[in-house]
Amino acid sequence: MSAVFRSLAVRNYRYWFAGALVSNIGAWMQRTAQDWIVLTELTDHDAAAVGVVTALQLGPQLVLTPVAGMVNDRFDRRRVLLVTQALMGVLAFLLGAFVLLGHPTLWHLYGFALALGIVSAFDTPVRQTFVSDLVPRDLVGNAVALNSTSFNLSRLAGPAIAGLLVAAVGSGWVFLINGVTFVAVIAAVLAIRPDELIGSGAPRARTTRRVGFLDGLRYLRDRSDLRLVMVMVFIISTLGLNFPVVLSAMVTLTFHQQAEVYGVMSSVMGVGSLTGALLSAARSRPRLRTIVGGALGFGLASIGAAVAPGLGTFAIALVVQGMFVLTILASANGFVQLGCAPAVRGRVMAVYMAVLMGGTPIGAPFAGWVANTFGPRWAMGVSAIAGLSAVGVAAWWLFLTRGGRLHRDPEGGLRHPLVLDLPDEPGATPEPITQPIATMTTEIAVIDTDALRGRRRGDPR
């Protein structure tokens, strides 16, 4: 099997990949139809209203992060997924029936978006971390990238199908079809063999004792490399990844096109995203320099999209944008998962997902306001500023940490401190431990914190 698809050799992961692919197609169909009905039927091309819907759908990720992180580490992720996926399927059916049988208003769409956002706040971090249960550690980076591939294969098909269906039969049927697609992912989770999950029969990465969200934050306090990645992702996701708002405004207001073209443009961007995901899957491990390079490429591609003179050149810029977006997100996801201790992985990933989506309540309405006030091209320009700002933050971090160099132990091996070793007994005091860098697949594991404190380079540790 090609190195790009090596995780598919694992039976459990194959089932998960197939089920998620079908469900993701439905999710993209619903997202496209939802944005279109808000923009063209419930408002008079109000991009800010689309931003509010996006914010309501993603905002709960930030508020519910502490609870979601503990659920991720304390409960069987397989069972949590069955519950969350079933609830999201029910919401899709209800929304479809409501649109077909009733007279929806903008406030009704806001309510459904918020309900879906609450369920997704629990579902998303579990889905991300569940990959670590399906494949061996050396395949986690590849599996994360293939998850992105599945997501973006869906992005190729979903919006285009939705555009055709909205024009032919209306948005309500798109929501109902999405509800049916949840059957696929539920069936896939049921088909996964629990005894083949990584760690079955041995101590699991998650813990059933009472653990707190603050444990994850304490862990991140002394891992500036992970904090850097999260800051970069926050900047880009908050100001740069508001495509439902900006893309719909560009298609309708700048290029004066209809639903079919909006669906095609979303799929065009998916071509680039799929390319970025496959390139990430081919890499041996996620690297910090890949994330920084992706941010630079995204910023430059966004400038190209903002100044594109016609629909053709705009489509080309979207392909490049999509490629660099997935390069950033797939690499950042793998970097964070593989860069933290298994005992706190669930809570750290919950923080990561909150960072990824939590800025949306600010970013999406802001992008809509910019599009309404200054025009869609300026809203796309904000994406460019986000990518270049993330690169600036990385450059500043490298300057402060003198290149982010690793520490060397007395035997010459590269090591990094894991400052949080969760104790076995409640009330016990966490003890610092060290772990050889050979067990990690991140490129940069820790900064020279002593240099930041003004100590001499020669001080013993």
C-alpha positions as CSV (number, residue, x, y, z in Angstrom):
1,M,0.0,0.0,0.0
2,S,1.2,3.5,-0.8
3,A,2.8,5.4,2.0
4,V,0.1,8.0,1.7
5,F,-2.6,5.5,2.6
6,R,-0.7,3.3,5.0
7,S,-3.1,3.8,7.9
8,L,-5.9,2.1,5.8
9,A,-4.1,-1.2,6.4
10,V,-5.6,-1.0,9.9
11,R,-9.1,-2.6,9.9
12,N,-10.7,-0.3,12.5
13,Y,-9.4,2.8,10.8
14,R,-10.7,1.6,7.4
15,Y,-14.2,1.4,8.8
16,W,-13.9,4.8,10.4
17,F,-12.5,6.4,7.3
18,A,-15.3,5.1,5.1
19,G,-18.1,6.1,7.5
20,A,-16.7,9.5,8.1
21,L,-16.4,10.1,4.3
22,V,-20.1,9.6,3.8
23,S,-21.1,11.6,6.8
24,N,-18.8,14.5,5.8
25,I,-20.3,14.7,2.3
26,G,-23.7,15.2,4.0
27,A,-22.3,17.8,6.4
28,W,-20.9,19.8,3.6
29,M,-24.2,19.6,1.8
30,Q,-26.0,20.9,4.8
31,R,-23.4,23.7,5.4
32,T,-23.8,24.9,1.8
33,A,-27.6,24.8,1.9
34,Q,-27.7,26.5,5.3
35,D,-25.5,29.4,4.2
36,W,-27.4,29.8,1.0
37,I,-30.9,29.8,2.6
38,V,-29.7,32.5,5.1
39,L,-28.0,34.6,2.4
40,T,-30.8,34.5,-0.3
41,E,-34.1,33.5,1.3
42,L,-34.1,34.7,4.9
43,T,-32.1,37.9,4.3
44,D,-31.3,40.2,1.5
45,H,-27.7,38.9,0.9
46,D,-26.6,39.8,4.5
47,A,-23.1,38.3,4.9
48,A,-23.2,39.3,8.6
49,A,-26.2,36.9,9.2
50,V,-24.2,34.1,7.7
51,G,-21.4,35.0,10.0
52,V,-23.8,34.8,13.0
53,V,-25.0,31.3,12.0
54,T,-21.4,30.2,11.7
55,A,-20.5,31.7,15.1
56,L,-23.5,30.0,16.8
57,Q,-22.5,26.7,15.3
58,L,-18.9,26.9,16.3
59,G,-18.9,29.2,19.4
60,P,-20.0,26.5,21.9
61,Q,-16.7,24.8,21.3
62,L,-15.0,27.6,23.3
63,V,-17.5,27.7,26.2
64,L,-17.8,24.0,26.7
65,T,-14.1,23.1,26.3
66,P,-13.6,22.3,30.0
67,V,-16.4,19.8,30.1
68,A,-15.7,18.4,26.6
69,G,-12.1,17.8,27.5
70,M,-12.9,15.8,30.6
71,V,-15.5,13.8,28.7
72,N,-12.9,13.0,26.2
73,D,-10.4,11.6,28.8
74,R,-12.9,10.0,31.2
75,F,-15.4,8.2,29.0
76,D,-15.3,5.5,26.3
77,R,-14.8,7.6,23.1
78,R,-16.6,5.0,21.0
79,R,-19.8,5.4,23.0
80,V,-19.5,9.2,23.1
81,L,-19.3,9.2,19.3
82,L,-22.4,7.0,19.0
83,V,-24.4,9.5,21.2
84,T,-23.1,12.7,19.5
85,Q,-23.5,11.4,15.9
86,A,-27.1,10.2,16.6
87,L,-28.0,13.6,18.1
88,M,-26.6,15.5,15.1
89,G,-28.5,13.2,12.8
90,V,-31.7,13.9,14.6
91,L,-31.1,17.7,14.4
92,A,-30.5,17.4,10.6
93,F,-33.9,15.5,10.2
94,L,-35.7,18.1,12.3
95,L,-34.2,21.0,10.4
96,G,-35.2,19.5,7.1
97,A,-38.7,18.8,8.2
98,F,-39.0,22.3,9.7
99,V,-37.9,23.9,6.4
100,L,-40.2,21.7,4.3
101,L,-43.3,21.8,6.4
102,G,-43.0,25.2,8.1
103,H,-42.1,28.8,7.4
104,P,-38.5,29.2,8.8
105,T,-37.2,32.5,10.0
106,L,-33.7,33.6,10.5
107,W,-34.1,33.1,14.3
108,H,-35.1,29.5,13.7
109,L,-31.9,28.9,11.8
110,Y,-30.0,30.5,14.6
111,G,-31.6,28.1,17.1
112,F,-30.7,25.0,15.0
113,A,-27.2,26.3,14.5
114,L,-26.7,26.7,18.3
115,A,-28.1,23.3,19.1
116,L,-25.8,21.7,16.5
117,G,-22.9,23.7,17.9
118,I,-23.5,22.4,21.4
119,V,-23.4,18.8,20.3
120,S,-20.4,19.4,18.1
121,A,-18.5,20.8,21.1
122,F,-18.4,17.3,22.5
123,D,-18.2,15.4,19.2
124,T,-15.3,17.2,17.6
125,P,-12.5,16.7,20.2
126,V,-13.5,13.1,20.6
127,R,-13.4,12.5,16.9
128,Q,-10.0,14.1,16.7
129,T,-8.5,12.1,19.6
130,F,-10.2,8.9,18.6
131,V,-7.6,8.5,15.8
132,S,-5.0,7.8,18.4
133,D,-7.1,4.8,19.6
134,L,-7.4,3.4,16.1
135,V,-3.8,3.3,14.8
136,P,-0.3,2.7,16.3
137,R,1.6,5.8,17.3
138,D,3.8,5.8,14.2
139,L,0.7,6.1,12.1
140,V,-1.1,8.8,14.0
141,G,0.3,11.7,11.8
142,N,-0.7,9.8,8.6
143,A,-4.2,9.0,10.0
144,V,-4.8,12.6,11.0
145,A,-3.9,13.7,7.4
146,L,-6.1,11.0,5.9
147,N,-9.0,12.3,8.1
148,S,-8.4,15.7,6.4
149,T,-8.4,13.9,3.1
150,S,-11.8,12.4,3.8
151,F,-13.1,15.8,4.9
152,N,-11.9,17.4,1.7
153,L,-13.0,14.6,-0.6
154,S,-16.4,15.4,0.9
155,R,-15.8,19.1,0.3
156,L,-15.3,18.3,-3.4
157,A,-18.7,16.5,-3.7
158,G,-20.9,18.0,-1.0
159,P,-21.2,21.7,-2.0
160,A,-21.6,20.9,-5.7
161,I,-24.4,18.3,-4.9
162,A,-26.0,20.8,-2.5
163,G,-25.9,23.6,-5.1
164,L,-27.7,21.4,-7.7
165,L,-30.2,20.1,-5.1
166,V,-31.0,23.6,-3.7
167,A,-31.7,24.8,-7.3
168,A,-33.8,21.7,-8.1
169,V,-35.8,20.8,-5.0
170,G,-34.9,23.3,-2.2
171,S,-32.8,23.3,0.9
172,G,-35.1,21.2,3.1
173,W,-34.3,18.0,1.2
174,V,-30.6,18.6,1.5
175,F,-31.0,18.7,5.3
176,L,-32.9,15.4,5.3
177,I,-30.3,13.7,3.1
178,N,-27.6,14.8,5.6
179,G,-29.6,13.1,8.3
180,V,-29.5,9.8,6.4
181,T,-25.7,10.1,6.0
182,F,-25.2,9.9,9.8
183,V,-26.3,6.2,9.6
184,A,-23.0,5.5,7.8
185,V,-20.7,6.8,10.5
186,I,-22.8,5.2,13.3
187,A,-22.5,1.9,11.5
188,A,-18.8,2.3,11.1
189,V,-18.3,3.0,14.9
190,L,-20.4,-0.1,15.7
191,A,-18.2,-2.2,13.3
192,I,-15.0,-1.1,15.1
193,R,-13.7,-4.0,17.3
194,P,-13.0,-2.6,20.8
195,D,-10.4,-5.3,21.5
196,E,-8.3,-4.0,18.6
197,L,-8.3,-0.4,19.8
198,I,-4.8,0.6,20.7
199,G,-4.1,0.0,24.4
200,S,-7.0,-2.5,24.9
201,G,-6.0,-5.0,27.5
202,A,-3.4,-2.5,28.9
203,P,-3.6,0.8,30.7
204,R,-5.6,3.1,28.4
205,A,-4.4,6.7,27.6
206,R,-7.5,8.1,29.1
207,T,-8.2,8.0,32.8
208,T,-11.4,7.3,34.8
209,R,-10.3,9.2,37.9
210,R,-11.4,12.7,38.6
211,V,-9.3,15.0,36.5
212,G,-9.6,18.6,35.7
213,F,-9.4,20.8,32.7
214,L,-6.8,22.8,34.5
215,D,-4.4,19.8,34.3
216,G,-4.3,20.3,30.5
217,L,-3.7,24.0,30.9
218,R,-0.9,23.4,33.4
219,Y,0.7,21.0,30.9
220,L,0.5,23.6,28.2
221,R,2.0,26.2,30.5
222,D,5.4,24.6,30.1
223,R,5.1,23.6,26.5
224,S,5.6,26.8,24.5
225,D,6.0,24.9,21.2
226,L,2.4,23.6,21.6
227,R,1.2,27.1,22.7
228,L,2.9,28.6,19.6
229,V,1.0,26.2,17.3
230,M,-2.3,27.0,19.1
231,V,-1.7,30.8,18.8
232,M,-1.0,30.5,15.1
233,V,-4.1,28.3,14.6
234,F,-6.2,30.8,16.6
235,I,-5.1,33.7,14.5
236,I,-5.7,32.0,11.2
237,S,-9.0,30.3,12.2
238,T,-10.5,33.5,13.7
239,L,-9.6,35.9,10.9
240,G,-8.8,33.7,8.0
241,L,-11.1,30.7,7.9
242,N,-14.5,32.4,7.5
243,F,-15.1,30.9,4.0
244,P,-18.8,30.4,4.4
245,V,-19.1,34.2,4.9
246,V,-16.5,35.5,2.5
247,L,-17.0,33.0,-0.3
248,S,-20.7,33.4,-0.4
249,A,-20.3,37.2,-0.5
250,M,-17.6,37.0,-3.2
251,V,-19.8,34.8,-5.4
252,T,-23.0,36.8,-5.1
253,L,-21.8,40.4,-4.6
254,T,-18.5,40.6,-6.5
255,F,-19.1,38.1,-9.3
256,H,-22.9,38.2,-9.3
257,Q,-23.4,34.4,-9.6
258,Q,-26.1,32.0,-8.2
259,A,-26.2,28.9,-6.0
260,E,-24.7,26.5,-8.6
261,V,-21.6,28.6,-8.9
262,Y,-21.3,29.0,-5.1
263,G,-21.3,25.2,-4.8
264,V,-18.7,24.8,-7.6
265,M,-16.4,27.4,-6.0
266,S,-16.6,25.5,-2.6
267,S,-15.7,22.3,-4.4
268,V,-12.9,24.1,-6.3
269,M,-11.4,25.1,-2.9
270,G,-11.8,21.5,-1.9
271,V,-9.5,20.4,-4.7
272,G,-6.7,22.4,-3.1
273,S,-7.6,21.2,0.4
274,L,-7.5,17.6,-0.8
275,T,-4.1,18.2,-2.3
276,G,-2.8,19.6,0.9
277,A,-4.2,16.7,2.9
278,L,-2.6,14.1,0.6
279,L,0.8,15.9,0.8
280,S,0.5,16.0,4.6
281,A,-0.3,12.2,4.6
282,A,2.8,11.5,2.6
283,R,5.1,13.3,5.2
284,S,6.8,11.1,7.8
285,R,5.8,13.4,10.6
286,P,4.2,16.8,11.3
287,R,6.8,19.5,11.5
288,L,6.6,23.1,12.9
289,R,8.3,24.5,9.8
290,T,5.5,23.0,7.7
291,I,2.9,24.9,9.7
292,V,4.8,28.1,9.4
293,G,5.3,27.6,5.6
294,G,1.7,26.8,5.2
295,A,0.7,30.1,7.0
296,L,2.9,32.1,4.7
297,G,1.5,30.4,1.6
298,F,-2.1,30.9,2.9
299,G,-1.4,34.6,3.4
300,L,-0.1,35.1,-0.1
301,A,-2.8,33.0,-1.7
302,S,-5.4,35.1,0.1
303,I,-3.9,38.3,-1.4
304,G,-4.3,36.7,-4.8
305,A,-8.0,35.8,-4.1
306,A,-8.7,39.3,-2.9
307,V,-7.4,41.0,-6.1
308,A,-8.6,38.3,-8.6
309,P,-10.0,40.1,-11.6
310,G,-12.3,37.3,-12.7
311,L,-14.0,34.1,-11.6
312,G,-11.3,32.0,-13.3
313,T,-8.4,33.6,-11.5
314,F,-10.4,33.6,-8.2
315,A,-10.9,29.8,-8.6
316,I,-7.1,29.3,-9.0
317,A,-6.4,31.3,-5.9
318,L,-9.0,29.3,-4.0
319,V,-7.2,26.0,-5.0
320,V,-3.9,27.4,-3.5
321,Q,-5.7,28.7,-0.5
322,G,-7.3,25.3,0.2
323,M,-4.0,23.5,-0.2
324,F,-2.2,25.7,2.4
325,V,-5.2,25.7,4.8
326,L,-5.1,21.9,5.0
327,T,-1.3,21.9,5.2
328,I,-1.6,24.1,8.3
329,L,-4.5,22.2,10.0
330,A,-3.4,18.6,9.3
331,S,0.2,19.4,10.5
332,A,-1.0,21.3,13.6
333,N,-3.4,18.6,14.6
334,G,-0.8,15.9,14.3
335,F,1.9,18.0,16.0
336,V,-0.3,18.6,19.0
337,Q,-1.6,15.0,19.4
338,L,1.9,13.5,19.1
339,G,3.5,16.3,21.2
340,C,1.6,15.8,24.4
341,A,1.5,13.0,27.0
342,P,-1.3,10.4,26.5
343,A,-2.7,11.1,30.0
344,V,-3.7,14.6,29.1
345,R,-4.2,14.2,25.3
346,G,-8.0,14.5,25.5
347,R,-7.9,17.7,27.4
348,V,-5.1,19.2,25.3
349,M,-7.0,18.3,22.2
350,A,-10.1,19.9,23.6
351,V,-8.1,23.1,24.2
352,Y,-6.8,22.8,20.6
353,M,-10.3,22.4,19.1
354,A,-11.5,25.4,21.2
355,V,-8.7,27.5,19.9
356,L,-9.5,26.3,16.3
357,M,-13.2,27.1,16.5
358,G,-13.5,29.3,19.5
359,G,-12.6,32.5,17.7
360,T,-15.5,32.1,15.2
361,P,-18.0,34.0,17.3
362,I,-15.7,37.0,16.8
363,G,-14.2,36.3,13.4
364,A,-17.3,35.2,11.4
365,P,-19.5,38.3,12.3
366,F,-16.4,40.5,11.8
367,A,-15.8,39.1,8.3
368,G,-19.5,39.7,7.5
369,W,-19.3,43.2,8.7
370,V,-16.2,43.9,6.6
371,A,-17.9,42.4,3.6
372,N,-21.0,44.5,4.1
373,T,-19.1,47.7,4.9
374,F,-16.0,47.7,2.7
375,G,-16.8,44.9,0.2
376,P,-16.0,41.1,0.0
377,R,-12.5,41.7,-1.4
378,W,-11.5,43.5,1.8
379,A,-13.0,40.6,3.8
380,M,-10.7,38.3,1.8
381,G,-7.8,40.7,2.6
382,V,-8.4,40.0,6.3
383,S,-7.5,36.4,5.6
384,A,-4.2,37.5,4.1
385,I,-3.4,39.5,7.2
386,A,-4.2,36.5,9.4
387,G,-1.8,34.2,7.6
388,L,1.1,36.7,7.5
389,S,0.5,37.6,11.2
390,A,0.8,34.0,12.2
391,V,4.1,33.8,10.4
392,G,5.2,36.9,12.4
393,V,4.3,35.3,15.7
394,A,6.3,32.2,14.8
395,A,9.3,34.4,13.8
396,W,9.1,36.2,17.2
397,W,8.9,32.9,19.1
398,L,12.0,31.6,17.3
399,F,13.8,34.9,18.1
400,L,12.9,34.7,21.8
401,T,13.9,31.0,22.1
402,R,17.1,31.4,20.0
403,G,15.7,29.0,17.4
404,G,13.6,26.9,19.8
405,R,16.5,24.5,20.3
406,L,16.2,21.3,22.2
407,H,17.9,20.6,25.5
408,R,20.6,17.9,25.7
409,D,20.9,15.5,28.6
410,P,24.4,14.4,30.0
411,E,24.5,11.4,27.6
412,G,24.0,13.7,24.6
413,G,20.4,12.6,23.8
414,L,17.7,15.1,23.1
415,R,15.1,15.3,25.8
416,H,12.3,17.6,26.8
417,P,10.5,18.0,30.2
418,L,7.0,16.7,30.7
419,V,6.1,18.8,33.7
420,L,2.8,17.0,34.4
421,D,2.8,13.4,35.4
422,L,-0.7,12.6,36.6
423,P,-0.6,10.8,39.9
424,D,-2.4,7.5,40.5
425,E,-4.1,8.5,43.7
426,P,-6.4,11.5,44.2
427,G,-4.7,14.2,46.2
428,A,-1.2,13.1,45.3
429,T,1.3,15.7,44.1
430,P,2.2,15.6,40.4
431,E,5.9,15.0,39.9
432,P,8.0,16.2,36.9
433,I,9.4,13.5,34.6
434,T,11.4,13.4,31.5
435,Q,10.8,11.5,28.3
436,P,13.3,10.8,25.5
437,I,12.6,12.8,22.5
438,A,13.0,9.6,20.4
439,T,9.5,8.7,21.5
440,M,8.1,11.9,20.1
441,T,7.4,12.7,16.5
442,T,7.4,16.4,16.8
443,E,10.3,18.3,15.4
444,I,10.6,20.9,18.2
445,A,9.7,19.8,21.7
446,V,10.7,22.6,24.1
447,I,12.2,26.0,24.2
448,D,15.2,27.2,26.2
449,T,13.1,28.5,29.1
450,D,16.3,29.3,31.1
451,A,17.3,31.8,28.5
452,L,14.0,33.5,28.9
453,R,14.6,33.7,32.6
454,G,17.9,35.4,32.1
455,R,20.1,32.5,33.2
456,R,23.5,31.8,31.8
457,R,23.7,29.1,29.1
458,G,26.2,27.2,31.1
459,D,24.0,26.7,34.2
460,P,23.4,23.0,35.1
461,R,19.9,21.7,35.0
